[in-house]
Amino acid sequence: MRTSDELSEAEFRSLHRHLRAVAPGASTPRGALDTITEEQVLAAVAEVRSGRAVSLAAPVETRTEPDDADPAEHRLTAPPDGKPAPSGLDFARDRFAMNVHGDVDSHLDALCHVIYDGTLHGGIPATDALSPDGSSALSVELARDGIVGRGVLLDIPRLYGLSWLEPGANVTCDDLIAAEARQGIRVRRGDIVLVRVGHRRRREELGPWDVARARAGLHPTALEFLASRQVAVLGSDGNNDTAPSAVQGVAFPVHVLAVHAMGLHLLDYLRFEDLAPICAREGRWTFLCVIAPLRLPEATGSPVNPLAIL
């Protein structure tokens, strides 16, 4: 775990080229989702022992906070003024709207979310795919059948005896390998890897802060670990990216490397504070993971409520 070690833009571009060359999802139609086979799903089902399901999403926020200038909107649309008819049948109805890629609510990033050098994942020109109506390529529709596989939680603060990593801290390859060893597991091809940095616990205990200026996340070079293990999905209880950025001139290097270079769907701003204590108590850090995004055919992402089934 470190807070410095910046990469130059040239070093970052070299890393980007390397990951495009070695990551299994770099050139496949569905990105790294193709690393999950039917056999692996069946094996992941065998992870279920108690049948207990645990949500990995945070409650949707509807209040303006330092990290949420554009919160979700939720209101009752009927009955009028919340007053039902005094007799007979009536219905309560509501409306919901969200900035999917905000800094608070749990969401899935589709492969069309990141534009780098004018292209999407796989070199698709962004101008050919994107319009005011959405994206004609690489949208969240790629995950329309859900993402089901073996989930692996790597708890980095626990590795250091902490409740959370302080904003600005970078999770490195060495941290991920050390967490594997400490937890007695090994990340393998097709896994859904979830990295806990303690963002949610810090927010719940100390209150919201401006995460655009400071947050814990992965160092860009940590993506080499994920590429070597051929993982299917990456998620975190933060944004996956550290702020300030560890790369000169690139604000979200992990997003660029994961989505654009490697074809990894990203899960941002999850919540592991229910799951992590169960894993620690039971001494097991793997489970069946089920992710079901909304059917939004041309969307760049979706709100999501992933489930860990133990």
N, C-alpha and C positions, 0 to 999 in steps of 0.2 A: 504494500500500500504506500503510495507516494503522492505528492502534490505538485511535482514539477516535471522535469524531463519532457520538455516541449519538442515536438517534431517540426522541422521546417516544412514548407509546402512541397518542396522537392522530395523530401523523405516520405511525406504522406502519399504523394503520387506513386512513388516506388512501391509502397506497401499496398496501395490500391491495385496496381498492376499485378503484384504477386498474388493477392487474394483472388483476383479474377482468374488467375491461371490455375489455382489449386483447389478452390472451394467447389464442392460437388454441385451446388445450386447455381453456379455462375452462368451456365449456358443451357439449363433445362427449362422447359415451358412453364413450370410452376415454381421455379426456384428451388430452394432447399426443401420444400414440402415433399418433393419426389424422393427424399431420403427415407421417408416413412413408408414401409411396405405393409401389406396386409398381415404378414407374419409378425412384424414388429407390434402391430396393434394388438394382435392376439396375445403376444408376450406381455404387453403392457397391462392388459386386462388381468393377467395373473398376478399383478402387483396388488390387487384388491384383496384385503384380508378381513377388515372389519365392516366394510361397506359404508363407512362414514364419508360424507361429502363435505368439503370445505371450500367456501368461496375465496377466490384470489383477487376479487375486485374491491375497490373502495366505494362507499356510498357516493352517489352522484351529488355534486355540490351545486347549490343554486344561489349562493351568496358571493358577492364581490369580496375578494381577499387579495393580499399582496402578491400571491402567485396565481390569481385567477381574475383578471380584469374583465373577462368575457365568460361569466359562468353560464351553466345550463339554465334553461327556462322550463319551468313546469307549473302549469296552472289548471285548475278545474274549469272546464268549459260548460258543464251542465251538472246538476240543475242550476238555473240562474241564481247568482248570489249564494250558491251552496244550500239553497232552501228547496227541498224536494216537495213534490205535490203532497197534499195532506192525505190523499187516498188513491188507490189504484196503483198501476205500474209506473215506475220512473226509472231512469238510468243516471248513474254518475259517469261522466266522461271527462277526459283530460287531454292536454296537448303537451308535447315535450320537444325541445329543440336544444342542440348541443353544438359547440365548437369542438369537433371530434379530436383535434390535435392540440388541445390545451395542455396546461401544466399541472392539472389536478386529477381529472377523471380518467379512469382506466380505459385504455383503448388499444386497438390493433392497427398497426401501420401496414397498408398494402404496399406492394412492390412499385406502384406508380407514385408513391408519396414523395420520393426523393429525386430531385432533378440535379444532375451534376454535369457540368460542361455541356448543357443543353440536351442531355439524354436521360432516359430512364434506364432501369436495369436491362441488361442485354443489349445496350446500344440503341434502343428505340428512340428516334427523335421525339422530344417532348412536344414539339409543335404539331406532330402528326397524331399524337394520342390525346392531348388535352384540349378541352373546350369548356365553355361556361356550363355545359350540361354534365361534365364529368370526364372520366378517362375511358377511352375505347380499348385500352390495353392494360394488363397487369393490375386491374382493379381488385377490390376485396372479393369480387366474385370468384377469384381463384380458390378461395377458401369456403365456397358455398356449402360444401359437404361437411364442414367442420374440420378441426385439426384435433386428432386423437392420437395419443402416444404416451411414451414414458416421460413423465415430468421428473426433473432433478432440481432440487433446491440447494444452491450453494450459499451458505450464510457467512458472509465475509466479516461482519462485526463480531460474530461469535468466535471466529478464528482468533481475534485479538482481545477477547474478553470485554467487548464494548457493546453498548446498546445500539449505536449507529456510527457510521463514518461521518466525520464532519464535512460540511460543504467544501468542495474543492479537491477532495481526496480522489485518487485514481486507483481503481482495481486493476491489477496487473495479471499477466499470465502466471507468474509465480504465486499470486494470491489464489487464483482459481485452482491451481495444482495442489497448493497446500490445503485448501478447503476440502478437496477431494480426499486427500490422505487423512485429514482430521475426521472426516465424516464416514470414512470407510467405503467410498463409492468410486466409480469411474464413469465419466461421461463417455457415451458411445454414439455411433452413427444413428441418426434419426431421433435423438433425444430432444425434448423441449426443455431448454436450460433456463432456469430462473435464478437470477443473481440478486440476493438481498443486500442492500447497502444501508438499510435502516431508515430510509427517507420518511416513510410513513410514521414510524414511531417517533422520530424527532419532531415531525409536524404536529402529531397528536399531543406530545408532551410540552413542546416549547411554543407551538403556534406557527401559523404560516409565515413564510418569508419570501423575498424576491428570488426565486430559483433561477431566473434568467441570469443573475449575477453570480450565484454560487450554489452548486449542488454536487453531490458525489455521483460517480459513475464509473464506467470502464475506460481505461486508457486504450487508445486506438490499437496498440500492439497486442492487447488481450484478444483481439479478433483472430490472431494467428492460432491461439488455442482452440477456438471454436471451429475454425476451418480444418485444423488437423484432426479434430474429433468428428467432423462431418455432421454437425448438429442441424436440426430442422428449423427451430424457432429459438429466438432469444427474448427474454423478458426480464424486467426489473421493477422494483418498487419506486424507482426514480425514472429518469428520462433515458436511461442507458448511457447518455453522454454526460460528461463532466462539464461543469462551468466553474471558472473560465475554461475555454477549450485548450486542449493540449497541443493543438496544431495552429500554427500561424496562418491566418487568413481563411480558416475553415471552422465555422461555428459549431457544426454538429458532425464531427468526423466519424463517430461510431455509426450514426445513421447512414452516412455515405458508404462506409465500408460494408456494413451489414446488409442494407437494402440494395444499394446500387451495385456494389461489386459482387456480393456473395449470394444475393437472392434470398436473404433471411427476412421473413415477416417479424416485425418487432412488436412486443407488448410493452407499453409504457405505463408507468404510474399504477402498478398493481399494489396489492396489499397482502403482506405475508405474516401479519401479526397474530392471526389465528392459527395458521399452518405451522410456523416455525416452532412454537412451543410443543406442539404435538410431535413433530419430527424429532426434536431433541429428547423428549420424554420417552418415545418409543425406540429411539436409536435407528430410525429409518428415514432416509432422505429422498426416496424415490416413490412414485405413485402413478396411478393412471391419471392423465391430465386430459380434460375435454374443453375445447375452445370452440364456441359457436357464434361467429359474427353474424350480424344482420345480413339479409339478402338485399344488398344495395349494389345493383349491377355495375354502376360506373363510379363508385365511391372510392376515395383514396384511403379510407379507413373505416372503422366501425367501433362504437362503444361495445364493450365485451365484458362478460362475467365468467372468466375461466373457473373451472372446478378441479380441485384435487380430490380424487376418490381413493381413500385409504382402505 
